[in-house]
Amino acid sequence: MVKFKEFSIMNNQYPILIPIKRQSIRCPNKNRELLPFTINYLKTIQKLNSAKVITDCEDLEKYAISLGAEAYLEVREDNQDELLSCYNFLKNRKIKSDYFFLMPVTHPLRDLNLFSTFETKDKDTNIDFFVSVCSFTDRKNFFVKIQNDKPTEFLYENLTRKGQDCKQYSMIDGSLYLIKNSFLNNVIQSKDTNKAFWKGKFEGIINNCPFMDIDTLQDMEKFKYIIQLASY
């Protein structure tokens, strides 16, 4: 296990926590494959020195170190979520900070100004956390039902695409969170941490990148293809 120096907040930067676990049922090995993109992003914006990779796997711990990141080996409980991993780390390392960043590797597309936008937001005492969101255009008129033994069918009757129909919506992106430490302490006391977390008061911050949540093998293949295209 890596031996940490005591971490202190410098230049108003908050600790950046990157929890990754060994096991991924729907997309095996995804955390190992995606970690380099998160590490390289942090190198590009010069914030890697504030980041800590939290993992339950010695192999992933060593891999994170080989990429230039500091890593922390944790003993996970069954069904432990990322919030509890963050809580345990902050508590065990005795890190003093009003806020911390949670940075899931499974949402690898982030604009380069995302961190600075989070950091410059007013920290209203009524807001429990900030989370990245993305905007998308309503294209439900093109939703279809694919059937093996029948022709593909539209799911909606109105097939026209008039300008006034192109409404913009926003949804949780989840590529970055800035969470109040005191709020996390309260969430952990709940039996359902995820439900308690989303009952908190939050503010959405636009991530000017395409939305991608890599959760399946198909998601991973699409992401690899995007990276391949970007290298042309």
Accessible surface in RSA format (square Angstrom, percent):
REM  Atomic radii and reference values for relative SASA: ProtOr
REM  Chains: A
REM  Algorithm: Lee & Richards
REM  Probe-radius: 1.40
REM  Slices: 20
REM RES _ NUM      All-atoms   Total-Side   Main-Chain    Non-polar    All polar
REM                ABS   REL    ABS   REL    ABS   REL    ABS   REL    ABS   REL
RES MET A   1   150.00  77.7  80.47  53.3  69.52 165.5  58.63  49.9  91.36 121.0
RES VAL A   2    42.12  27.7  29.82  27.0  12.29  29.6  35.81  31.1   6.30  17.1
RES LYS A   3   196.46  95.8 169.65 104.1  26.81  63.8 116.38 104.8  80.07  85.3
RES PHE A   4    23.08  11.5   3.65   2.3  19.43  50.6   4.73   2.9  18.35  52.5
RES LYS A   5   177.74  86.7 164.47 100.9  13.28  31.6 115.34 103.8  62.41  66.5
RES GLU A   6   135.80  78.0 111.71  84.5  24.09  57.4  68.07 131.7  67.74  55.3
RES PHE A   7    44.80  22.4  24.18  15.0  20.63  53.7  27.28  16.5  17.52  50.1
RES SER A   8    73.07  61.7  61.18  81.6  11.89  27.4  45.22  96.3  27.85  39.0
RES ILE A   9    58.50  33.3  31.43  23.4  27.06  65.2  31.58  22.7  26.92  73.1
RES MET A  10   131.23  68.0 123.38  81.7   7.85  18.7  92.61  78.7  38.62  51.2
RES ASN A  11   130.14  89.7  95.77  92.6  34.36  82.7  28.04  67.5 102.10  98.7
RES ASN A  12   130.82  90.2 118.15 114.2  12.67  30.5  29.39  70.7 101.43  98.0
RES GLN A  13    38.71  21.6  38.23  27.9   0.48   1.1   7.71  16.4  31.00  23.5
RES TYR A  14    39.35  18.4  38.45  21.9   0.90   2.3  14.50  10.9  24.86  30.6
RES PRO A  15     0.03   0.0   0.03   0.0   0.00   0.0   0.03   0.0   0.00   0.0
RES ILE A  16     1.38   0.8   1.38   1.0   0.00   0.0   1.38   1.0   0.00   0.0
RES LEU A  17     0.00   0.0   0.00   0.0   0.00   0.0   0.00   0.0   0.00   0.0
RES ILE A  18     0.00   0.0   0.00   0.0   0.00   0.0   0.00   0.0   0.00   0.0
RES PRO A  19     6.58   4.8   1.96   1.8   4.62  16.8   2.18   1.8   4.40  27.4
RES ILE A  20     4.51   2.6   0.01   0.0   4.50  10.8   3.29   2.4   1.21   3.3
RES LYS A  21    92.94  45.3  91.40  56.1   1.53   3.7  36.62  33.0  56.32  60.0
RES ARG A  22   150.39  63.1 133.14  67.9  17.26  41.1  51.71  70.7  98.68  59.8
RES GLN A  23   118.05  66.0 112.28  82.1   5.77  13.7  40.11  85.4  77.94  59.1
RES SER A  24    16.35  13.8   5.28   7.0  11.07  25.5   5.21  11.1  11.14  15.6
RES ILE A  25   145.77  83.0 120.52  89.8  25.25  60.9 126.60  91.2  19.16  52.0
RES ARG A  26   159.77  67.1 142.94  72.9  16.83  40.1  56.33  77.0 103.44  62.7
RES CYS A  27     1.01   0.8   1.01   1.1   0.00   0.0   0.00   0.0   1.01   1.1
RES PRO A  28    78.25  57.0  70.27  64.1   7.98  29.0  71.97  59.4   6.28  39.1
RES ASN A  29    82.34  56.8  69.66  67.3  12.68  30.5  26.96  64.9  55.38  53.5
RES LYS A  30    21.02  10.3  20.91  12.8   0.11   0.3   6.53   5.9  14.49  15.4
RES ASN A  31    11.51   7.9  11.00  10.6   0.51   1.2   2.63   6.3   8.88   8.6
RES ARG A  32    73.74  31.0  72.47  36.9   1.28   3.0  16.59  22.7  57.16  34.6
RES GLU A  33    58.98  33.9  46.27  35.0  12.72  30.3  29.30  56.7  29.68  24.2
RES LEU A  34     0.37   0.2   0.37   0.3   0.00   0.0   0.37   0.3   0.00   0.0
RES LEU A  35     0.00   0.0   0.00   0.0   0.00   0.0   0.00   0.0   0.00   0.0
RES PRO A  36    27.09  19.7  26.81  24.4   0.28   1.0  27.09  22.4   0.00   0.0
RES PHE A  37    72.08  36.1  64.44  39.9   7.64  19.9  66.27  40.2   5.82  16.7
RES THR A  38     0.00   0.0   0.00   0.0   0.00   0.0   0.00   0.0   0.00   0.0
RES ILE A  39     0.57   0.3   0.57   0.4   0.00   0.0   0.57   0.4   0.00   0.0
RES ASN A  40    79.12  54.6  77.53  74.9   1.59   3.8  24.26  58.4  54.86  53.0
RES TYR A  41    20.13   9.4  13.53   7.7   6.60  17.2  19.64  14.8   0.49   0.6
RES LEU A  42     0.00   0.0   0.00   0.0   0.00   0.0   0.00   0.0   0.00   0.0
RES LYS A  43    98.03  47.8  81.55  50.0  16.49  39.3  51.21  46.1  46.82  49.9
RES THR A  44    89.82  63.9  60.77  61.6  29.06  69.2  45.86  61.6  43.96  66.5
RES ILE A  45    34.39  19.6  13.43  10.0  20.96  50.5  20.95  15.1  13.43  36.5
RES GLN A  46   152.22  85.1 131.94  96.4  20.28  48.3  42.85  91.2 109.37  82.9
RES LYS A  47    19.43   9.5  19.43  11.9   0.00   0.0  13.35  12.0   6.07   6.5
RES LEU A  48    27.93  15.6  22.96  16.4   4.97  12.5  22.96  16.1   4.97  13.4
RES ASN A  49   120.47  83.1  92.25  89.1  28.22  68.0  50.11 120.6  70.37  68.0
RES SER A  50     5.18   4.4   5.15   6.9   0.03   0.1   0.37   0.8   4.81   6.7
RES ALA A  51     0.73   0.7   0.00   0.0   0.73   1.7   0.00   0.0   0.73   1.9
RES LYS A  52     5.65   2.8   5.65   3.5   0.00   0.0   3.29   3.0   2.36   2.5
RES VAL A  53     0.01   0.0   0.01   0.0   0.00   0.0   0.01   0.0   0.00   0.0
RES ILE A  54     0.21   0.1   0.01   0.0   0.20   0.5   0.01   0.0   0.20   0.5
RES THR A  55     0.00   0.0   0.00   0.0   0.00   0.0   0.00   0.0   0.00   0.0
RES ASP A  56    38.32  26.8  23.54  23.4  14.78  35.0   5.09  12.0  33.23  33.1
RES CYS A  57     5.68   4.3   5.68   6.3   0.00   0.0   0.00   0.0   5.68   6.1
RES GLU A  58   103.75  59.6 102.23  77.3   1.52   3.6  29.81  57.7  73.95  60.4
RES ASP A  59    81.84  57.3  75.56  75.2   6.28  14.9  29.36  69.1  52.48  52.3
RES LEU A  60     9.42   5.2   9.42   6.7   0.00   0.0   9.42   6.6   0.00   0.0
RES GLU A  61     7.72   4.4   7.72   5.8   0.00   0.0   1.66   3.2   6.06   4.9
RES LYS A  62   138.23  67.4 132.25  81.1   5.98  14.2  80.81  72.7  57.41  61.2
RES TYR A  63    49.60  23.2  44.62  25.4   4.98  13.0  27.79  20.9  21.81  26.9
RES ALA A  64     0.00   0.0   0.00   0.0   0.00   0.0   0.00   0.0   0.00   0.0
RES ILE A  65    74.88  42.6  65.59  48.9   9.29  22.4  65.59  47.2   9.29  25.2
RES SER A  66    86.11  72.8  43.45  58.0  42.66  98.3  50.15 106.8  35.96  50.4
RES LEU A  67    36.48  20.3  32.79  23.5   3.69   9.3  36.44  25.6   0.03   0.1
RES GLY A  68    50.99  62.9   0.00   N/A  50.99  62.9  29.34  80.5  21.65  48.5
RES ALA A  69     5.95   5.5   0.00   0.0   5.95  13.5   1.50   2.1   4.45  11.8
RES GLU A  70    70.81  40.7  67.96  51.4   2.85   6.8  29.18  56.4  41.63  34.0
RES ALA A  71     0.00   0.0   0.00   0.0   0.00   0.0   0.00   0.0   0.00   0.0
RES TYR A  72    27.07  12.6  27.07  15.4   0.00   0.0   8.87   6.7  18.20  22.4
RES LEU A  73    34.10  19.0  29.74  21.3   4.36  11.0  29.74  20.9   4.36  11.7
RES GLU A  74    15.86   9.1   8.11   6.1   7.75  18.5  10.04  19.4   5.82   4.8
RES VAL A  75   145.48  95.7 123.16 111.5  22.32  53.8 126.46 109.9  19.02  51.6
RES ARG A  76    52.26  21.9  26.70  13.6  25.56  60.9   7.83  10.7  44.43  26.9
RES GLU A  77   121.26  69.6 110.43  83.5  10.83  25.8  43.61  84.3  77.66  63.4
RES ASP A  78   139.48  97.7 113.54 113.0  25.93  61.3  34.03  80.1 105.45 105.2
RES ASN A  79   157.98 108.9 113.07 109.3  44.91 108.1  40.49  97.4 117.49 113.6
RES GLN A  80    12.24   6.8   0.45   0.3  11.79  28.1   4.86  10.3   7.38   5.6
RES ASP A  81    48.83  34.2  40.50  40.3   8.33  19.7  39.21  92.3   9.61   9.6
RES GLU A  82    66.63  38.3  64.84  49.1   1.80   4.3  28.51  55.2  38.12  31.1
RES LEU A  83    15.68   8.7  15.56  11.1   0.12   0.3  15.56  10.9   0.12   0.3
RES LEU A  84    38.69  21.5  38.69  27.7   0.00   0.0  38.69  27.2   0.00   0.0
RES SER A  85     0.43   0.4   0.00   0.0   0.43   1.0   0.00   0.0   0.43   0.6
RES CYS A  86     0.00   0.0   0.00   0.0   0.00   0.0   0.00   0.0   0.00   0.0
RES TYR A  87    40.60  19.0  40.17  22.9   0.43   1.1  17.75  13.3  22.85  28.2
RES ASN A  88    42.18  29.1  41.61  40.2   0.58   1.4   9.91  23.9  32.27  31.2
RES PHE A  89     1.04   0.5   0.73   0.4   0.32   0.8   0.76   0.5   0.29   0.8
RES LEU A  90     8.77   4.9   5.98   4.3   2.79   7.0   6.27   4.4   2.50   6.7
RES LYS A  91   132.22  64.5 114.99  70.6  17.23  41.0  75.79  68.2  56.44  60.1
RES ASN A  92    88.92  61.3  62.55  60.4  26.38  63.5  18.82  45.3  70.10  67.8
RES ARG A  93    58.11  24.4  53.08  27.1   5.03  12.0   6.15   8.4  51.96  31.5
RES LYS A  94   158.08  77.1 143.09  87.8  14.99  35.7  91.26  82.1  66.81  71.2
RES ILE A  95    13.59   7.7   3.15   2.4  10.43  25.1   4.06   2.9   9.53  25.9
RES LYS A  96   174.94  85.3 156.80  96.2  18.14  43.2 105.12  94.6  69.82  74.4
RES SER A  97    19.10  16.1   0.48   0.6  18.63  42.9   8.71  18.6  10.39  14.6
RES ASP A  98   109.55  76.7 101.11 100.6   8.45  20.0  19.31  45.5  90.24  90.0
RES TYR A  99    14.63   6.8  14.63   8.3   0.00   0.0  10.93   8.2   3.71   4.6
RES PHE A 100     0.00   0.0   0.00   0.0   0.00   0.0   0.00   0.0   0.00   0.0
RES PHE A 101     0.74   0.4   0.74   0.5   0.00   0.0   0.74   0.4   0.00   0.0
RES LEU A 102     7.46   4.2   7.46   5.3   0.00   0.0   7.46   5.2   0.00   0.0
RES MET A 103     0.00   0.0   0.00   0.0   0.00   0.0   0.00   0.0   0.00   0.0
RES PRO A 104     7.79   5.7   7.64   7.0   0.15   0.5   7.79   6.4   0.00   0.0
RES VAL A 105     2.92   1.9   2.03   1.8   0.88   2.1   2.03   1.8   0.88   2.4
RES THR A 106    22.67  16.1  22.67  23.0   0.00   0.0  12.07  16.2  10.60  16.0
RES HIS A 107    26.75  14.6  26.54  18.4   0.22   0.6  10.43  10.7  16.33  19.0
RES PRO A 108    12.23   8.9   0.25   0.2  11.97  43.5   0.37   0.3  11.86  73.7
RES LEU A 109    34.14  19.0  29.74  21.3   4.40  11.1  31.29  22.0   2.85   7.7
RES ARG A 110    13.10   5.5   0.18   0.1  12.92  30.8   0.00   0.0  13.10   7.9
RES ASP A 111    23.28  16.3  19.16  19.1   4.12   9.7  19.40  45.7   3.88   3.9
RES LEU A 112   107.67  60.0  93.83  67.1  13.83  34.8  93.83  65.9  13.83  37.2
RES ASN A 113   103.53  71.4 103.20  99.7   0.33   0.8  16.84  40.5  86.69  83.8
RES LEU A 114     1.07   0.6   0.53   0.4   0.54   1.4   1.07   0.8   0.00   0.0
RES PHE A 115     2.13   1.1   2.13   1.3   0.00   0.0   2.13   1.3   0.00   0.0
RES SER A 116    54.60  46.1  52.25  69.7   2.35   5.4  43.67  93.0  10.93  15.3
RES THR A 117    52.71  37.5  48.88  49.6   3.83   9.1  33.65  45.2  19.05  28.8
RES PHE A 118     0.00   0.0   0.00   0.0   0.00   0.0   0.00   0.0   0.00   0.0
RES GLU A 119    47.83  27.5  29.50  22.3  18.33  43.6  13.66  26.4  34.17  27.9
RES THR A 120   107.63  76.5  77.97  79.0  29.66  70.7  71.30  95.8  36.33  54.9
RES LYS A 121    71.77  35.0  65.38  40.1   6.40  15.2  21.69  19.5  50.08  53.3
RES ASP A 122   124.84  87.4 112.73 112.2  12.12  28.7  36.51  85.9  88.33  88.1
RES LYS A 123    56.38  27.5  31.47  19.3  24.91  59.3  28.10  25.3  28.28  30.1
RES ASP A 124    67.61  47.4  58.17  57.9   9.43  22.3  22.52  53.0  45.08  45.0
RES THR A 125   117.04  83.2 100.93 102.3  16.11  38.4  78.63 105.6  38.41  58.1
RES ASN A 126    95.51  65.9  88.50  85.5   7.01  16.9  16.74  40.3  78.77  76.1
RES ILE A 127    29.46  16.8  29.46  21.9   0.00   0.0  29.46  21.2   0.00   0.0
RES ASP A 128    28.30  19.8  28.30  28.2   0.00   0.0   0.00   0.0  28.30  28.2
RES PHE A 129     0.02   0.0   0.00   0.0   0.02   0.0   0.02   0.0   0.00   0.0
RES PHE A 130     0.21   0.1   0.21   0.1   0.00   0.0   0.21   0.1   0.00   0.0
RES VAL A 131     0.00   0.0   0.00   0.0   0.00   0.0   0.00   0.0   0.00   0.0
RES SER A 132     0.00   0.0   0.00   0.0   0.00   0.0   0.00   0.0   0.00   0.0
RES VAL A 133    16.72  11.0  16.72  15.1   0.00   0.0  16.72  14.5   0.00   0.0
RES CYS A 134     4.65   3.5   4.65   5.2   0.00   0.0   3.68   9.3   0.96   1.0
RES SER A 135    62.16  52.5  34.14  45.6  28.02  64.5  22.78  48.5  39.38  55.2
RES PHE A 136    88.43  44.2  81.72  50.6   6.71  17.5  88.43  53.6   0.00   0.0
RES THR A 137    26.37  18.8  19.68  20.0   6.69  16.0   5.80   7.8  20.57  31.1
RES ASP A 138    20.78  14.6  18.77  18.7   2.01   4.7   3.90   9.2  16.88  16.8
RES ARG A 139   136.26  57.2 132.61  67.6   3.65   8.7  40.60  55.5  95.66  58.0
RES LYS A 140    93.72  45.7  93.72  57.5   0.00   0.0  40.31  36.3  53.41  56.9
RES ASN A 141    12.81   8.8  12.19  11.8   0.62   1.5   0.00   0.0  12.81  12.4
RES PHE A 142   107.56  53.8  95.35  59.1  12.21  31.8  95.35  57.8  12.21  35.0
RES PHE A 143   104.49  52.3 100.26  62.1   4.24  11.0 104.49  63.4   0.00   0.0
RES VAL A 144    65.14  42.9  44.40  40.2  20.74  50.0  44.40  38.6  20.74  56.2
RES LYS A 145   108.39  52.9 104.28  64.0   4.12   9.8  55.59  50.0  52.81  56.3
RES ILE A 146   138.26  78.7 109.39  81.5  28.87  69.6 109.39  78.8  28.87  78.3
RES GLN A 147    35.28  19.7  21.99  16.1  13.29  31.6  12.91  27.5  22.37  17.0
RES ASN A 148   162.24 111.9 119.90 115.9  42.33 101.9  36.19  87.1 126.05 121.8
RES ASP A 149   125.85  88.2  89.00  88.6  36.85  87.1  49.09 115.5  76.77  76.6
RES LYS A 150   120.72  58.9 107.99  66.3  12.73  30.3  58.13  52.3  62.59  66.7
RES PRO A 151   113.42  82.7 100.98  92.1  12.44  45.2 112.86  93.2   0.56   3.5
RES THR A 152    76.29  54.3  48.52  49.2  27.76  66.2  26.82  36.0  49.46  74.8
RES GLU A 153    87.05  50.0  82.51  62.4   4.54  10.8  27.85  53.9  59.20  48.3
RES PHE A 154   100.25  50.2  76.11  47.1  24.13  62.8  76.11  46.1  24.13  69.1
RES LEU A 155    97.70  54.4  67.25  48.1  30.45  76.5  70.92  49.8  26.78  72.1
RES TYR A 156    90.70  42.3  83.55  47.5   7.15  18.6  53.90  40.5  36.79  45.4
RES GLU A 157   175.70 100.9 147.37 111.5  28.32  67.4  68.10 131.7 107.60  87.8
RES ASN A 158    80.07  55.2  71.34  68.9   8.73  21.0  36.39  87.6  43.68  42.2
RES LEU A 159    85.42  47.6  68.53  49.0  16.89  42.5  68.97  48.4  16.46  44.3
RES THR A 160    73.69  52.4  66.79  67.7   6.90  16.5  70.12  94.2   3.57   5.4
RES ARG A 161    71.28  29.9  37.52  19.1  33.75  80.4  28.79  39.3  42.48  25.7
RES LYS A 162   115.31  56.3 109.70  67.3   5.61  13.4  59.07  53.2  56.24  59.9
RES GLY A 163    64.29  79.3   0.00   N/A  64.29  79.3  40.20 110.3  24.09  53.9
RES GLN A 164   131.94  73.8 106.68  78.0  25.27  60.2  64.60 137.5  67.35  51.1
RES ASP A 165    37.99  26.6  33.97  33.8   4.03   9.5   7.39  17.4  30.61  30.5
RES CYS A 166    59.68  45.1  43.54  48.6  16.14  37.9  16.76  42.5  42.92  46.3
RES LYS A 167   120.54  58.8 113.91  69.9   6.63  15.8  64.95  58.5  55.59  59.2
RES GLN A 168   117.06  65.5  87.60  64.0  29.46  70.1  57.27 121.9  59.78  45.3
RES TYR A 169    97.66  45.6  92.43  52.6   5.23  13.6  76.74  57.7  20.92  25.8
RES SER A 170    74.68  63.1  43.87  58.6  30.80  71.0  24.82  52.9  49.85  69.8
RES MET A 171    75.37  39.0  66.73  44.2   8.64  20.6  47.36  40.3  28.01  37.1
RES ILE A 172    65.02  37.0  53.37  39.8  11.64  28.1  53.37  38.4  11.64  31.6
RES ASP A 173     3.95   2.8   2.97   3.0   0.99   2.3   0.17   0.4   3.79   3.8
RES GLY A 174     2.89   3.6   0.00   N/A   2.89   3.6   2.54   7.0   0.35   0.8
RES SER A 175     0.44   0.4   0.44   0.6   0.00   0.0   0.44   0.9   0.00   0.0
RES LEU A 176     0.00   0.0   0.00   0.0   0.00   0.0   0.00   0.0   0.00   0.0
RES TYR A 177    25.86  12.1  25.86  14.7   0.00   0.0   6.18   4.6  19.68  24.3
RES LEU A 178     0.00   0.0   0.00   0.0   0.00   0.0   0.00   0.0   0.00   0.0
RES ILE A 179     0.00   0.0   0.00   0.0   0.00   0.0   0.00   0.0   0.00   0.0
RES LYS A 180    31.04  15.1  31.04  19.0   0.00   0.0  20.78  18.7  10.26  10.9
RES ASN A 181    23.23  16.0  23.23  22.5   0.00   0.0  11.35  27.3  11.88  11.5
RES SER A 182    61.82  52.2  57.72  77.0   4.10   9.4  46.98 100.1  14.84  20.8
RES PHE A 183    21.20  10.6  18.37  11.4   2.83   7.4  21.18  12.8   0.02   0.1
RES LEU A 184     0.03   0.0   0.03   0.0   0.00   0.0   0.03   0.0   0.00   0.0
RES ASN A 185    65.06  44.9  63.53  61.4   1.53   3.7  20.22  48.7  44.85  43.3
RES ASN A 186   105.92  73.0  95.40  92.2  10.52  25.3  23.85  57.4  82.07  79.3
RES VAL A 187     3.62   2.4   2.11   1.9   1.51   3.6   3.62   3.1   0.00   0.0
RES ILE A 188    28.85  16.4  15.78  11.8  13.08  31.5  15.78  11.4  13.08  35.5
RES GLN A 189   135.76  75.9 103.09  75.3  32.66  77.8  47.75 101.6  88.01  66.7
RES SER A 190    43.34  36.6  25.22  33.7  18.12  41.7  21.03  44.8  22.32  31.3
RES LYS A 191   219.77 107.2 177.21 108.7  42.56 101.3 127.43 114.7  92.34  98.4
RES ASP A 192    73.22  51.3  67.97  67.7   5.25  12.4  28.27  66.5  44.95  44.8
RES THR A 193    25.05  17.8  22.50  22.8   2.56   6.1  15.41  20.7   9.64  14.6
RES ASN A 194    90.87  62.7  90.39  87.4   0.48   1.2  23.84  57.4  67.03  64.8
RES LYS A 195   120.75  58.9 114.30  70.1   6.44  15.3  63.01  56.7  57.74  61.5
RES ALA A 196    23.90  22.0  15.33  23.7   8.57  19.5  18.78  26.4   5.12  13.6
RES PHE A 197     6.36   3.2   6.36   3.9   0.00   0.0   6.36   3.9   0.00   0.0
RES TRP A 198    86.00  34.5  68.22  33.0  17.79  41.8  54.49  29.1  31.51  51.1
RES LYS A 199   153.28  74.8 120.11  73.7  33.17  79.0  80.10  72.1  73.17  77.9
RES GLY A 200    11.80  14.5   0.00   N/A  11.80  14.5   5.37  14.7   6.43  14.4
RES LYS A 201   130.99  63.9 125.52  77.0   5.47  13.0  82.63  74.4  48.36  51.5
RES PHE A 202    83.65  41.9  59.55  36.9  24.11  62.7  59.55  36.1  24.11  69.0
RES GLU A 203    52.74  30.3  48.98  37.1   3.75   8.9  24.48  47.3  28.26  23.1
RES GLY A 204    37.06  45.7   0.00   N/A  37.06  45.7   7.68  21.1  29.38  65.8
RES ILE A 205     9.21   5.2   6.09   4.5   3.13   7.5   9.21   6.6   0.00   0.0
RES ILE A 206    74.93  42.6  65.76  49.0   9.16  22.1  65.76  47.4   9.16  24.9
RES ASN A 207     2.95   2.0   0.00   0.0   2.95   7.1   0.00   0.0   2.95   2.8
RES ASN A 208   116.80  80.5  87.90  84.9  28.89  69.6  31.50  75.8  85.30  82.4
RES CYS A 209    33.73  25.5  22.11  24.7  11.61  27.3   4.45  11.3  29.28  31.6
RES PRO A 210    98.57  71.8  85.54  78.0  13.03  47.4  97.41  80.4   1.16   7.2
RES PHE A 211    82.72  41.4  58.57  36.3  24.15  62.8  58.62  35.5  24.10  69.0
RES MET A 212    28.27  14.6  21.18  14.0   7.09  16.9  24.54  20.9   3.73   4.9
RES ASP A 213    57.92  40.6  46.93  46.7  10.99  26.0   6.09  14.3  51.83  51.7
RES ILE A 214     0.06   0.0   0.00   0.0   0.06   0.1   0.00   0.0   0.06   0.2
RES ASP A 215    40.07  28.1  39.64  39.5   0.43   1.0  11.52  27.1  28.55  28.5
RES THR A 216    43.53  31.0  43.53  44.1   0.00   0.0  40.21  54.0   3.32   5.0
RES LEU A 217    99.69  55.5  98.89  70.7   0.79   2.0  98.89  69.5   0.79   2.1
RES GLN A 218   121.82  68.1 118.62  86.7   3.20   7.6  55.29 117.7  66.53  50.5
RES ASP A 219    33.79  23.7  33.35  33.2   0.44   1.0   1.71   4.0  32.08  32.0
RES MET A 220     6.92   3.6   6.92   4.6   0.00   0.0   5.11   4.3   1.80   2.4
RES GLU A 221   107.11  61.5 102.72  77.7   4.38  10.4  44.40  85.9  62.70  51.2
RES LYS A 222   130.12  63.5 124.31  76.3   5.81  13.8  76.13  68.5  54.00  57.5
RES PHE A 223     2.37   1.2   2.37   1.5   0.00   0.0   2.37   1.4   0.00   0.0
RES LYS A 224    94.47  46.1  88.07  54.0   6.40  15.2  56.56  50.9  37.90  40.4
RES TYR A 225   124.75  58.2 122.51  69.7   2.24   5.8  86.54  65.0  38.21  47.1
RES ILE A 226    67.78  38.6  66.58  49.6   1.20   2.9  67.09  48.3   0.69   1.9
RES ILE A 227    62.19  35.4  61.34  45.7   0.85   2.0  61.34  44.2   0.85   2.3
RES GLN A 228    94.51  52.8  88.86  64.9   5.66  13.5  26.85  57.1  67.66  51.3
RES LEU A 229    78.84  43.9  68.34  48.9  10.50  26.4  68.52  48.1  10.32  27.8
RES ALA A 230    83.11  76.4  42.95  66.3  40.16  91.4  56.29  79.3  26.82  71.0
RES SER A 231    89.69  75.8  50.03  66.8  39.66  91.4  48.57 103.4  41.13  57.6
RES TYR A 232   179.13  83.6 114.09  64.9  65.04 169.2 124.38  93.5  54.75  67.5
END  Absolute sums over single chains surface
CHAIN  1 A    13939.2      11565.8       2373.4       7352.2       6587.0
END  Absolute sums over all chains
TOTAL         13939.2      11565.8       2373.4       7352.2       6587.0
